[in-house]
Amino acid sequence: MGLIDALLGRVKPAVPRRDALFSISTAYITLEANLDIRHAGVAGICFKIVSSTTFERLQSDLEELLTLAKRDTATEYRIEKDSFGYLWIVLRDNDFEDLVTTINMISETVIENGFGGALLSSVFKFKNRSGKEIYIIYNYKSGRFYPFVPEGARQRDEQYELKLNAVLSSELPLEKDISKWYPMWGLPL
């Protein structure tokens, strides 16, 4: 970014960090072994919708890629827009590795097409033995994960989130600033 850009307040878009995304695969083993938490067979990736013909072409390309991937992995998908105007690609597969690989394929495609700045997060859904829903969220801007455990109407189980953070601290690059553990209410997963 040059001096004129700085003076005019132009901001260089952040390049999303996705290098740590695959670490969720080993962290899942820890969740299963230490806390009896299982993946729920669903994950999603969320990004901002951009009004352009290039973005529309990207959506079409993603659907084509997902259809091809479904033949190889049997990963089901649906695409939907949420109430905040974000686009979600929701994946269903009993094989956790297939979910992680497909999420990575989607993010790579979005970035390669110049829309990396629109990536918000990837969300992996888990459940413990009692059926409590647990989400591990990957923030593309920071390249870090954080836990989200909703409990009731707009409440969260912060103690359980802290416990998850402690268990996963050696497995995942976690967001250290808990004020950045943004709740994602109304997840379409």
Summary of the structure (lengths in Angstrom):
residues: 189
radius of gyration: 17.1
end to end distance: 38.5
largest distance: 57.2
contacts: 542
relative contact order: 0.20
helix: 39%
strand: 25%
